[in-house]
Amino acid sequence: MSDSAAGIAPVIIDLIAAQKSILAASITPASTFDELQMDSLDKINLSFEVEERFNIEIPDDALDSLRTVADVVAGVQRLQSEAGN
């Protein structure tokens, strides 16, 4: 995991843990949304929180391709680099 991802991953994990009321220690970058029992509404809510936290805009069509915590981290990295953040 790159330095940038290392800084993003804990934030994403904490957001998911708070949203699902589970321990952050039980979530890894490899955790899938199915394993975390996140449905489409959970993913939408997570996307709003991620957008606010990282000051980015996640395209609606991108949500369908997100399957793991690592997918979200990679997406945030990509959007930050595109925005020059």
MOPAC internal coordinates of N, CA, C and O (Angstrom, degrees):
PM7 1SCF
backbone

  N    0.0000 0     0.00 0     0.00 0    0    0    0
  C    1.4484 1     0.00 0     0.00 0    1    0    0
  C    1.5249 1   108.26 1     0.00 0    2    1    0
  O    1.2310 1   120.07 1   -46.50 1    3    2    1
  N    1.3240 1   117.48 1   133.50 1    3    2    1
  C    1.4534 1   121.13 1  -179.61 1    5    3    2
  C    1.5251 1   110.69 1   -70.87 1    6    5    3
  O    1.2310 1   120.85 1   -12.08 1    7    6    5
  N    1.3427 1   115.98 1   167.92 1    7    6    5
  C    1.4623 1   120.31 1   178.28 1    9    7    6
  C    1.5206 1   110.87 1   -58.44 1   10    9    7
  O    1.2310 1   120.97 1   139.18 1   11   10    9
  N    1.3210 1   115.75 1   -40.82 1   11   10    9
  C    1.4629 1   120.06 1   179.94 1   13   11   10
  C    1.5277 1   110.40 1   -63.13 1   14   13   11
  O    1.2310 1   120.69 1   133.61 1   15   14   13
  N    1.3227 1   116.29 1   -46.39 1   15   14   13
  C    1.4626 1   120.47 1   179.34 1   17   15   14
  C    1.5190 1   110.94 1   -64.08 1   18   17   15
  O    1.2310 1   120.85 1   144.64 1   19   18   17
  N    1.3374 1   115.98 1   -35.36 1   19   18   17
  C    1.4637 1   119.85 1   179.62 1   21   19   18
  C    1.5215 1   111.29 1   -63.02 1   22   21   19
  O    1.2310 1   120.24 1   150.58 1   23   22   21
  N    1.3247 1   117.15 1   -29.42 1   23   22   21
  C    1.4594 1   120.45 1   177.80 1   25   23   22
  C    1.5114 1   113.12 1   -83.84 1   26   25   23
  O    1.2310 1   120.33 1   151.35 1   27   26   25
  N    1.3228 1   116.98 1   -28.65 1   27   26   25
  C    1.4615 1   122.12 1  -177.90 1   29   27   26
  C    1.5316 1   111.26 1   -81.66 1   30   29   27
  O    1.2310 1   120.34 1   137.56 1   31   30   29
  N    1.3246 1   116.95 1   -42.44 1   31   30   29
  C    1.4657 1   121.39 1  -173.89 1   33   31   30
  C    1.5342 1   113.58 1   -54.51 1   34   33   31
  O    1.2310 1   119.18 1   132.62 1   35   34   33
  N    1.3326 1   119.18 1   -47.38 1   35   34   33
  C    1.4708 1   117.99 1  -179.65 1   37   35   34
  C    1.5321 1   113.25 1   -61.49 1   38   37   35
  O    1.2310 1   120.65 1   146.23 1   39   38   37
  N    1.3242 1   116.36 1   -33.77 1   39   38   37
  C    1.4631 1   119.86 1   178.84 1   41   39   38
  C    1.5224 1   110.01 1   -67.08 1   42   41   39
  O    1.2310 1   120.70 1   133.96 1   43   42   41
  N    1.3368 1   116.26 1   -46.04 1   43   42   41
  C    1.4671 1   120.76 1   178.94 1   45   43   42
  C    1.5255 1   109.82 1   -61.34 1   46   45   43
  O    1.2310 1   120.74 1   135.16 1   47   46   45
  N    1.3210 1   116.20 1   -44.84 1   47   46   45
  C    1.4649 1   120.67 1   179.87 1   49   47   46
  C    1.5228 1   110.76 1   -60.77 1   50   49   47
  O    1.2310 1   120.24 1   136.59 1   51   50   49
  N    1.3318 1   117.16 1   -43.41 1   51   50   49
  C    1.4684 1   120.33 1   178.75 1   53   51   50
  C    1.5228 1   111.78 1   -64.01 1   54   53   51
  O    1.2310 1   120.24 1   140.69 1   55   54   53
  N    1.3324 1   117.15 1   -39.31 1   55   54   53
  C    1.4603 1   120.39 1   178.16 1   57   55   54
  C    1.5305 1   111.08 1   -62.79 1   58   57   55
  O    1.2310 1   120.72 1   136.16 1   59   58   57
  N    1.3285 1   116.23 1   -43.84 1   59   58   57
  C    1.4686 1   120.54 1   179.40 1   61   59   58
  C    1.5231 1   110.53 1   -66.14 1   62   61   59
  O    1.2310 1   120.52 1   136.45 1   63   62   61
  N    1.3292 1   116.61 1   -43.55 1   63   62   61
  C    1.4667 1   120.81 1  -179.77 1   65   63   62
  C    1.5247 1   110.72 1   -59.28 1   66   65   63
  O    1.2310 1   120.61 1   135.86 1   67   66   65
  N    1.3244 1   116.44 1   -44.14 1   67   66   65
  C    1.4654 1   120.16 1   179.64 1   69   67   66
  C    1.5245 1   110.96 1   -66.43 1   70   69   67
  O    1.2310 1   120.84 1   138.33 1   71   70   69
  N    1.3222 1   115.99 1   -41.67 1   71   70   69
  C    1.4617 1   120.86 1  -178.12 1   73   71   70
  C    1.5263 1   111.80 1   -65.45 1   74   73   71
  O    1.2310 1   120.46 1   139.13 1   75   74   73
  N    1.3275 1   116.73 1   -40.87 1   75   74   73
  C    1.4692 1   121.19 1  -175.74 1   77   75   74
  C    1.5276 1   113.02 1   -97.55 1   78   77   75
  O    1.2310 1   120.20 1   179.57 1   79   78   77
  N    1.3324 1   117.23 1    -0.43 1   79   78   77
  C    1.4769 1   122.23 1  -179.02 1   81   79   78
  C    1.5283 1   111.39 1    55.04 1   82   81   79
  O    1.2310 1   121.56 1  -129.62 1   83   82   81
  N    1.3370 1   114.62 1    50.38 1   83   82   81
  C    1.4639 1   120.80 1   176.19 1   85   83   82
  C    1.5275 1   108.40 1  -128.60 1   86   85   83
  O    1.2310 1   120.70 1   -16.65 1   87   86   85
  N    1.3135 1   116.27 1   163.35 1   87   86   85
  C    1.4560 1   120.80 1  -179.49 1   89   87   86
  C    1.5317 1   110.69 1   -70.79 1   90   89   87
  O    1.2310 1   121.09 1   -47.07 1   91   90   89
  N    1.3241 1   115.53 1   132.93 1   91   90   89
  C    1.4634 1   119.93 1   178.42 1   93   91   90
  C    1.5273 1   110.83 1   -60.21 1   94   93   91
  O    1.2310 1   120.50 1   147.28 1   95   94   93
  N    1.3277 1   116.65 1   -32.72 1   95   94   93
  C    1.4691 1   120.62 1  -178.95 1   97   95   94
  C    1.5262 1   112.30 1   -63.84 1   98   97   95
  O    1.2310 1   120.30 1   161.57 1   99   98   97
  N    1.3293 1   117.02 1   -18.43 1   99   98   97
  C    1.4641 1   120.02 1  -179.61 1  101   99   98
  C    1.5222 1   112.25 1   -88.42 1  102  101   99
  O    1.2310 1   120.24 1   179.32 1  103  102  101
  N    1.3349 1   117.14 1    -0.68 1  103  102  101
  C    1.4618 1   122.39 1  -177.91 1  105  103  102
  C    1.5255 1   109.00 1  -111.09 1  106  105  103
  O    1.2310 1   120.77 1   -47.60 1  107  106  105
  N    1.3210 1   116.14 1   132.40 1  107  106  105
  C    1.4649 1   121.75 1   176.56 1  109  107  106
  C    1.5284 1   108.51 1  -124.17 1  110  109  107
  O    1.2310 1   119.85 1   -13.12 1  111  110  109
  N    1.3239 1   117.88 1   166.88 1  111  110  109
  C    1.4672 1   119.12 1   175.34 1  113  111  110
  C    1.5322 1   112.78 1   -57.66 1  114  113  111
  O    1.2310 1   120.11 1   152.72 1  115  114  113
  N    1.3161 1   117.39 1   -27.28 1  115  114  113
  C    1.4665 1   120.81 1  -179.79 1  117  115  114
  C    1.5244 1   112.84 1   -82.34 1  118  117  115
  O    1.2310 1   119.96 1   171.47 1  119  118  117
  N    1.3236 1   117.68 1    -8.53 1  119  118  117
  C    1.4709 1   120.39 1  -179.77 1  121  119  118
  C    1.5249 1   109.98 1   -61.42 1  122  121  119
  O    1.2310 1   121.33 1   -46.58 1  123  122  121
  N    1.3282 1   115.06 1   133.42 1  123  122  121
  C    1.4632 1   119.48 1   177.77 1  125  123  122
  C    1.5222 1   109.61 1   -92.18 1  126  125  123
  O    1.2310 1   121.25 1   -21.25 1  127  126  125
  N    1.3158 1   115.21 1   158.75 1  127  126  125
  C    1.4550 1   119.32 1   177.23 1  129  127  126
  C    1.5192 1   110.70 1   -65.88 1  130  129  127
  O    1.2310 1   120.14 1   149.28 1  131  130  129
  N    1.3246 1   117.34 1   -30.72 1  131  130  129
  C    1.4700 1   120.18 1   175.48 1  133  131  130
  C    1.5212 1   110.29 1   -63.27 1  134  133  131
  O    1.2310 1   120.45 1   134.07 1  135  134  133
  N    1.3305 1   116.74 1   -45.93 1  135  134  133
  C    1.4688 1   120.69 1   178.48 1  137  135  134
  C    1.5228 1   111.62 1   -60.88 1  138  137  135
  O    1.2310 1   120.94 1   144.47 1  139  138  137
  N    1.3264 1   115.81 1   -35.53 1  139  138  137
  C    1.4626 1   121.01 1  -178.54 1  141  139  138
  C    1.5290 1   112.12 1   -86.28 1  142  141  139
  O    1.2310 1   120.86 1  -178.20 1  143  142  141
  N    1.3203 1   115.97 1     1.80 1  143  142  141
  C    1.4627 1   123.53 1   179.74 1  145  143  142
  C    1.5271 1   111.90 1    56.35 1  146  145  143
  O    1.2310 1   121.89 1  -135.47 1  147  146  145
  N    1.3309 1   113.99 1    44.53 1  147  146  145
  C    1.4578 1   120.32 1   177.69 1  149  147  146
  C    1.5228 1   109.56 1   -97.71 1  150  149  147
  O    1.2310 1   121.03 1   -59.13 1  151  150  149
  N    1.3202 1   115.63 1   120.87 1  151  150  149
  C    1.4607 1   120.13 1   178.37 1  153  151  150
  C    1.5298 1   109.24 1   -93.41 1  154  153  151
  O    1.2310 1   120.43 1     4.72 1  155  154  153
  N    1.3152 1   116.78 1  -175.28 1  155  154  153
  C    1.4642 1   120.38 1  -175.39 1  157  155  154
  C    1.5282 1   111.61 1   -63.14 1  158  157  155
  O    1.2310 1   119.54 1   144.05 1  159  158  157
  N    1.3081 1   118.49 1   -35.95 1  159  158  157
  C    1.4611 1   120.72 1   177.72 1  161  159  158
  C    1.5295 1   110.90 1   -66.48 1  162  161  159
  O    1.2310 1   120.54 1   139.84 1  163  162  161
  N    1.3296 1   116.58 1   -40.16 1  163  162  161
  C    1.4703 1   120.12 1   175.65 1  165  163  162
  C    1.5235 1   110.62 1   -59.88 1  166  165  163
  O    1.2310 1   120.40 1   138.49 1  167  166  165
  N    1.3331 1   116.84 1   -41.51 1  167  166  165
  C    1.4654 1   120.38 1  -179.63 1  169  167  166
  C    1.5237 1   110.83 1   -65.93 1  170  169  167
  O    1.2310 1   120.25 1   141.70 1  171  170  169
  N    1.3138 1   117.13 1   -38.30 1  171  170  169
  C    1.4652 1   120.53 1   178.03 1  173  171  170
  C    1.5283 1   109.80 1   -64.63 1  174  173  171
  O    1.2310 1   120.69 1   133.74 1  175  174  173
  N    1.3259 1   116.29 1   -46.26 1  175  174  173
  C    1.4686 1   120.09 1   179.06 1  177  175  174
  C    1.5292 1   110.87 1   -61.80 1  178  177  175
  O    1.2310 1   120.46 1   138.45 1  179  178  177
  N    1.3277 1   116.72 1   -41.55 1  179  178  177
  C    1.4647 1   120.48 1   177.52 1  181  179  178
  C    1.5287 1   110.17 1   -61.67 1  182  181  179
  O    1.2310 1   120.63 1   138.27 1  183  182  181
  N    1.3263 1   116.41 1   -41.73 1  183  182  181
  C    1.4652 1   119.21 1  -178.85 1  185  183  182
  C    1.5263 1   110.82 1   -61.80 1  186  185  183
  O    1.2310 1   119.93 1   140.78 1  187  186  185
  N    1.3441 1   117.74 1   -39.22 1  187  186  185
  C    1.4658 1   120.50 1   177.74 1  189  187  186
  C    1.5272 1   110.51 1   -62.69 1  190  189  187
  O    1.2310 1   120.62 1   136.26 1  191  190  189
  N    1.3222 1   116.42 1   -43.74 1  191  190  189
  C    1.4608 1   120.80 1  -179.57 1  193  191  190
  C    1.5332 1   110.89 1   -65.22 1  194  193  191
  O    1.2310 1   120.68 1   138.14 1  195  194  193
  N    1.3310 1   116.30 1   -41.86 1  195  194  193
  C    1.4675 1   120.82 1   179.80 1  197  195  194
  C    1.5274 1   110.00 1   -65.53 1  198  197  195
  O    1.2310 1   120.33 1   136.87 1  199  198  197
  N    1.3338 1   116.97 1   -43.13 1  199  198  197
  C    1.4607 1   120.42 1   178.29 1  201  199  198
  C    1.5314 1   110.94 1   -58.35 1  202  201  199
  O    1.2310 1   120.80 1   134.74 1  203  202  201
  N    1.3155 1   116.08 1   -45.26 1  203  202  201
  C    1.4642 1   120.28 1  -178.99 1  205  203  202
  C    1.5305 1   111.18 1   -67.05 1  206  205  203
  O    1.2310 1   120.58 1   135.15 1  207  206  205
  N    1.3117 1   116.50 1   -44.85 1  207  206  205
  C    1.4720 1   121.12 1  -176.09 1  209  207  206
  C    1.5252 1   112.32 1   -65.86 1  210  209  207
  O    1.2310 1   120.52 1   140.01 1  211  210  209
  N    1.3375 1   116.62 1   -39.99 1  211  210  209
  C    1.4659 1   120.91 1  -174.94 1  213  211  210
  C    1.5208 1   113.86 1  -104.34 1  214  213  211
  O    1.2310 1   120.41 1  -177.30 1  215  214  213
  N    1.3450 1   116.82 1     2.70 1  215  214  213
  C    1.4583 1   121.80 1   178.31 1  217  215  214
  C    1.5334 1   111.45 1    54.55 1  218  217  215
  O    1.2310 1   121.60 1  -128.62 1  219  218  217
  N    1.3271 1   114.54 1    51.38 1  219  218  217
  C    1.4642 1   121.66 1   178.35 1  221  219  218
  C    1.5262 1   108.21 1  -131.28 1  222  221  219
  O    1.2310 1   120.88 1   -10.14 1  223  222  221
  N    1.3197 1   115.93 1   169.86 1  223  222  221
  C    1.4601 1   121.01 1   175.25 1  225  223  222
  C    1.5246 1   108.56 1  -122.95 1  226  225  223
  O    1.2310 1   121.13 1   -61.05 1  227  226  225
  N    1.3234 1   115.45 1   118.95 1  227  226  225
  C    1.4634 1   121.28 1  -179.19 1  229  227  226
  C    1.5268 1   108.27 1   -91.76 1  230  229  227
  O    1.2310 1   119.79 1   -58.53 1  231  230  229
  N    1.3180 1   118.00 1   121.47 1  231  230  229
  C    1.4651 1   119.98 1   177.74 1  233  231  230
  C    1.5288 1   110.81 1   -60.78 1  234  233  231
  O    1.2310 1   120.67 1   -40.74 1  235  234  233
  N    1.3258 1   116.33 1   139.26 1  235  234  233
  C    1.4658 1   120.45 1  -178.15 1  237  235  234
  C    1.5220 1   112.46 1   -55.81 1  238  237  235
  O    1.2310 1   120.44 1   141.10 1  239  238  237
  N    1.3284 1   116.76 1   -38.90 1  239  238  237
  C    1.4636 1   119.85 1  -177.67 1  241  239  238
  C    1.5262 1   112.43 1   -70.38 1  242  241  239
  O    1.2310 1   119.89 1   164.04 1  243  242  241
  N    1.3323 1   117.82 1   -15.96 1  243  242  241
  C    1.4691 1   120.87 1  -179.83 1  245  243  242
  C    1.5241 1   111.73 1   -74.06 1  246  245  243
  O    1.2310 1   120.13 1   155.46 1  247  246  245
  N    1.3202 1   117.36 1   -24.54 1  247  246  245
  C    1.4690 1   120.50 1  -176.78 1  249  247  246
  C    1.5234 1   112.35 1   -60.53 1  250  249  247
  O    1.2310 1   120.40 1   143.69 1  251  250  249
  N    1.3154 1   116.83 1   -36.31 1  251  250  249
  C    1.4667 1   120.38 1  -178.36 1  253  251  250
  C    1.5200 1   112.89 1   -64.56 1  254  253  251
  O    1.2310 1   120.10 1   153.92 1  255  254  253
  N    1.3287 1   117.42 1   -26.08 1  255  254  253
  C    1.4631 1   120.11 1  -177.14 1  257  255  254
  C    1.5273 1   112.79 1   -87.44 1  258  257  255
  O    1.2310 1   120.01 1   172.15 1  259  258  257
  N    1.3177 1   117.59 1    -7.85 1  259  258  257
  C    1.4601 1   120.90 1  -178.71 1  261  259  258
  C    1.5189 1   110.38 1   -82.50 1  262  261  259
  O    1.2310 1   120.90 1   -59.11 1  263  262  261
  N    1.3264 1   115.89 1   120.89 1  263  262  261
  C    1.4732 1   121.01 1  -178.29 1  265  263  262
  C    1.5194 1   112.88 1  -120.60 1  266  265  263
  O    1.2310 1   120.58 1   154.42 1  267  266  265
  N    1.3475 1   116.49 1   -25.58 1  267  266  265
  C    1.4692 1   120.70 1  -175.97 1  269  267  266
  C    1.5280 1   110.16 1  -133.39 1  270  269  267
  O    1.2310 1   121.58 1   -12.83 1  271  270  269
  N    1.3154 1   114.58 1   167.17 1  271  270  269
  C    1.4635 1   120.36 1   174.28 1  273  271  270
  C    1.5261 1   109.28 1   -59.36 1  274  273  271
  O    1.2310 1   120.25 1   138.59 1  275  274  273
  N    1.3242 1   117.13 1   -41.41 1  275  274  273
  C    1.4681 1   121.35 1   179.42 1  277  275  274
  C    1.5298 1   111.40 1   -60.96 1  278  277  275
  O    1.2310 1   119.84 1   146.22 1  279  278  277
  N    1.3295 1   117.91 1   -33.78 1  279  278  277
  C    1.4642 1   121.09 1   176.41 1  281  279  278
  C    1.5254 1   110.74 1   -61.84 1  282  281  279
  O    1.2310 1   120.83 1   138.57 1  283  282  281
  N    1.3259 1   116.01 1   -41.43 1  283  282  281
  C    1.4683 1   120.24 1   179.42 1  285  283  282
  C    1.5271 1   109.81 1   -66.29 1  286  285  283
  O    1.2310 1   120.48 1   135.43 1  287  286  285
  N    1.3293 1   116.68 1   -44.57 1  287  286  285
  C    1.4670 1   121.23 1   179.29 1  289  287  286
  C    1.5293 1   109.86 1   -59.00 1  290  289  287
  O    1.2310 1   120.19 1   132.77 1  291  290  289
  N    1.3265 1   117.24 1   -47.23 1  291  290  289
  C    1.4649 1   121.28 1  -179.90 1  293  291  290
  C    1.5308 1   110.97 1   -62.77 1  294  293  291
  O    1.2310 1   120.68 1   140.46 1  295  294  293
  N    1.3196 1   116.31 1   -39.54 1  295  294  293
  C    1.4620 1   120.35 1   178.55 1  297  295  294
  C    1.5180 1   112.15 1   -64.64 1  298  297  295
  O    1.2310 1   120.50 1   138.19 1  299  298  297
  N    1.3299 1   116.65 1   -41.81 1  299  298  297
  C    1.4662 1   120.66 1   177.99 1  301  299  298
  C    1.5245 1   109.54 1   -63.27 1  302  301  299
  O    1.2310 1   120.35 1   135.41 1  303  302  301
  N    1.3311 1   116.93 1   -44.59 1  303  302  301
  C    1.4651 1   120.50 1   178.59 1  305  303  302
  C    1.5279 1   110.82 1   -57.80 1  306  305  303
  O    1.2310 1   120.86 1   133.02 1  307  306  305
  N    1.3378 1   115.95 1   -46.98 1  307  306  305
  C    1.4587 1   120.73 1  -178.22 1  309  307  306
  C    1.5319 1   110.79 1   -62.45 1  310  309  307
  O    1.2310 1   120.43 1   134.27 1  311  310  309
  N    1.3292 1   116.78 1   -45.73 1  311  310  309
  C    1.4555 1   120.23 1  -178.70 1  313  311  310
  C    1.5242 1   111.73 1   -67.03 1  314  313  311
  O    1.2310 1   120.29 1   144.02 1  315  314  313
  N    1.3230 1   117.05 1   -35.98 1  315  314  313
  C    1.4642 1   119.89 1   176.56 1  317  315  314
  C    1.5241 1   111.12 1   -65.40 1  318  317  315
  O    1.2310 1   120.63 1   137.63 1  319  318  317
  N    1.3454 1   116.41 1   -42.37 1  319  318  317
  C    1.4730 1   118.93 1  -179.12 1  321  319  318
  C    1.5280 1   110.27 1   -68.00 1  322  321  319
  O    1.2310 1   119.98 1   144.21 1  323  322  321
  N    1.3298 1   117.64 1   -35.79 1  323  322  321
  C    1.4651 1   120.68 1   178.53 1  325  323  322
  C    1.5319 1   110.97 1   -67.67 1  326  325  323
  O    1.2310 1   121.03 1   146.37 1  327  326  325
  N    1.3461 1   115.63 1   -33.63 1  327  326  325
  C    1.4632 1   119.80 1  -178.46 1  329  327  326
  C    1.5280 1   111.99 1   -87.61 1  330  329  327
  O    1.2310 1   121.10 1   170.73 1  331  330  329
  N    1.3389 1   115.50 1    -9.27 1  331  330  329
  C    1.4605 1   119.17 1  -179.50 1  333  331  330
  C    1.5100 1   113.66 1    76.85 1  334  333  331
  O    1.2310 1   120.67 1  -158.12 1  335  334  333
  N    1.3519 1   116.32 1    21.88 1  335  334  333
  C    1.4789 1   120.71 1   179.91 1  337  335  334
  C    1.5036 1   111.05 1   -79.56 1  338  337  335
  O    1.2310 1   120.10 1   180.00 1  339  338  337

